[in-house]
Amino acid sequence: MAGGQVDDHVRFDARERATRHRRRQGRTGCSPGADCGGERAAVMYSLLETAKLNGVNPQHWLADVLDRIGQSHPINRLDELLPWNWAASR
C-alpha cells in the first residue's frame, strides 16, 4: 500500500505477537509451563488436607471460604477462614 501502511501493519503485528505472552500471563505473573501453577496447587492440597486433619469437610470449608471472600470478608480477619479456626467458629 502507499505511504508505508503495509510496513506499519507488519510492525504492529510483530509487536502484538511479542506482547501476547505477557498478556496471557495476566495479573498472576504465571506463564504457561512455569512452576507457579504447581506451587499454587500444592498450597491448595495442603489446605484441603489440613481441613481433613481438623475434622472439617474440605468441600464445605472451601465453598464457605470462597463465599465469604466473595462477600467481602474483612482482610484483617483472614485467619478466621483457616481450617482450624473455621471449625471452631461453626
N, C-alpha and C positions, 0 to 999 in steps of 0.2 A: 504494500500500500504506500501511498505517497506520504511524505513528511515523516517517515520513520515510525509510523504507528505499529507496524508489524514488529519491529525491533523492541518497542516499548512493551508490547503484549508478551513477547517471548521472555523478556527480562522479568515482567510481573509474574509469569507462570513459574519461573525459576525461583523467585523469592517465595512464592506461595508454597512450592514443594519443600523448600528449605525450612519453612516455619511450621509445616504440617505436624512434624514430630513434636514440637514444643506445644502446639495447641492440643494434641492428643493427650499429652501429659495432664493437662488441666491444672487444677489447683492442688492436686495431690503431690505433684513432683515425681510421680512414679511412672517411669516409661515402660513400655512393653518389654517383657523379658527381664526386668530388674528384680532384685531380691526383696524390695519393699512389700510386694504383694504377699510373699511368703511370710515375712515378718508380721504383717497385719493378721494373716490367718493364724499364726502361732499365738498372737495375743488373744484372738477370739477363742481359739481352742482352750487356752489357759483359763480364760474367764468362765467358759462353759464347764470345764472340769472343776473349777473352784466352786461353782454353783452346786454341782453334784456333791462335792465333798462337804458342803454346808447344808446338805439336805434340801436343796432348792431345786425345783424342776427348771432346768435350763431354758426350756421353751417359754414357760410362763415368765421367768425372770427377764429374759431378753425382750419379750413382747412388751412387758410393763416398762422396762427401762427406755426402750425406743419410744413408747407412747409418752412417757414423762418428758423426755428430751424434746419431743415434738411439741409438747405443750409448754415449752419454755421453763423447764426446771431450772432453778437458780444455779448458776455455775459455782457459787461458793458453797453449795451443798451437794456436790457430785459424790462425795464419799457415802452419802445415803443410798446411792444406787449400786454400790458394790455388793456382791452376793451375800457376804456375811452380815452386812448392815441391813440389807433389804429383807433378809429372813427375819431379823429381829423386829422390824417395823410392821411385819404382816400379822 
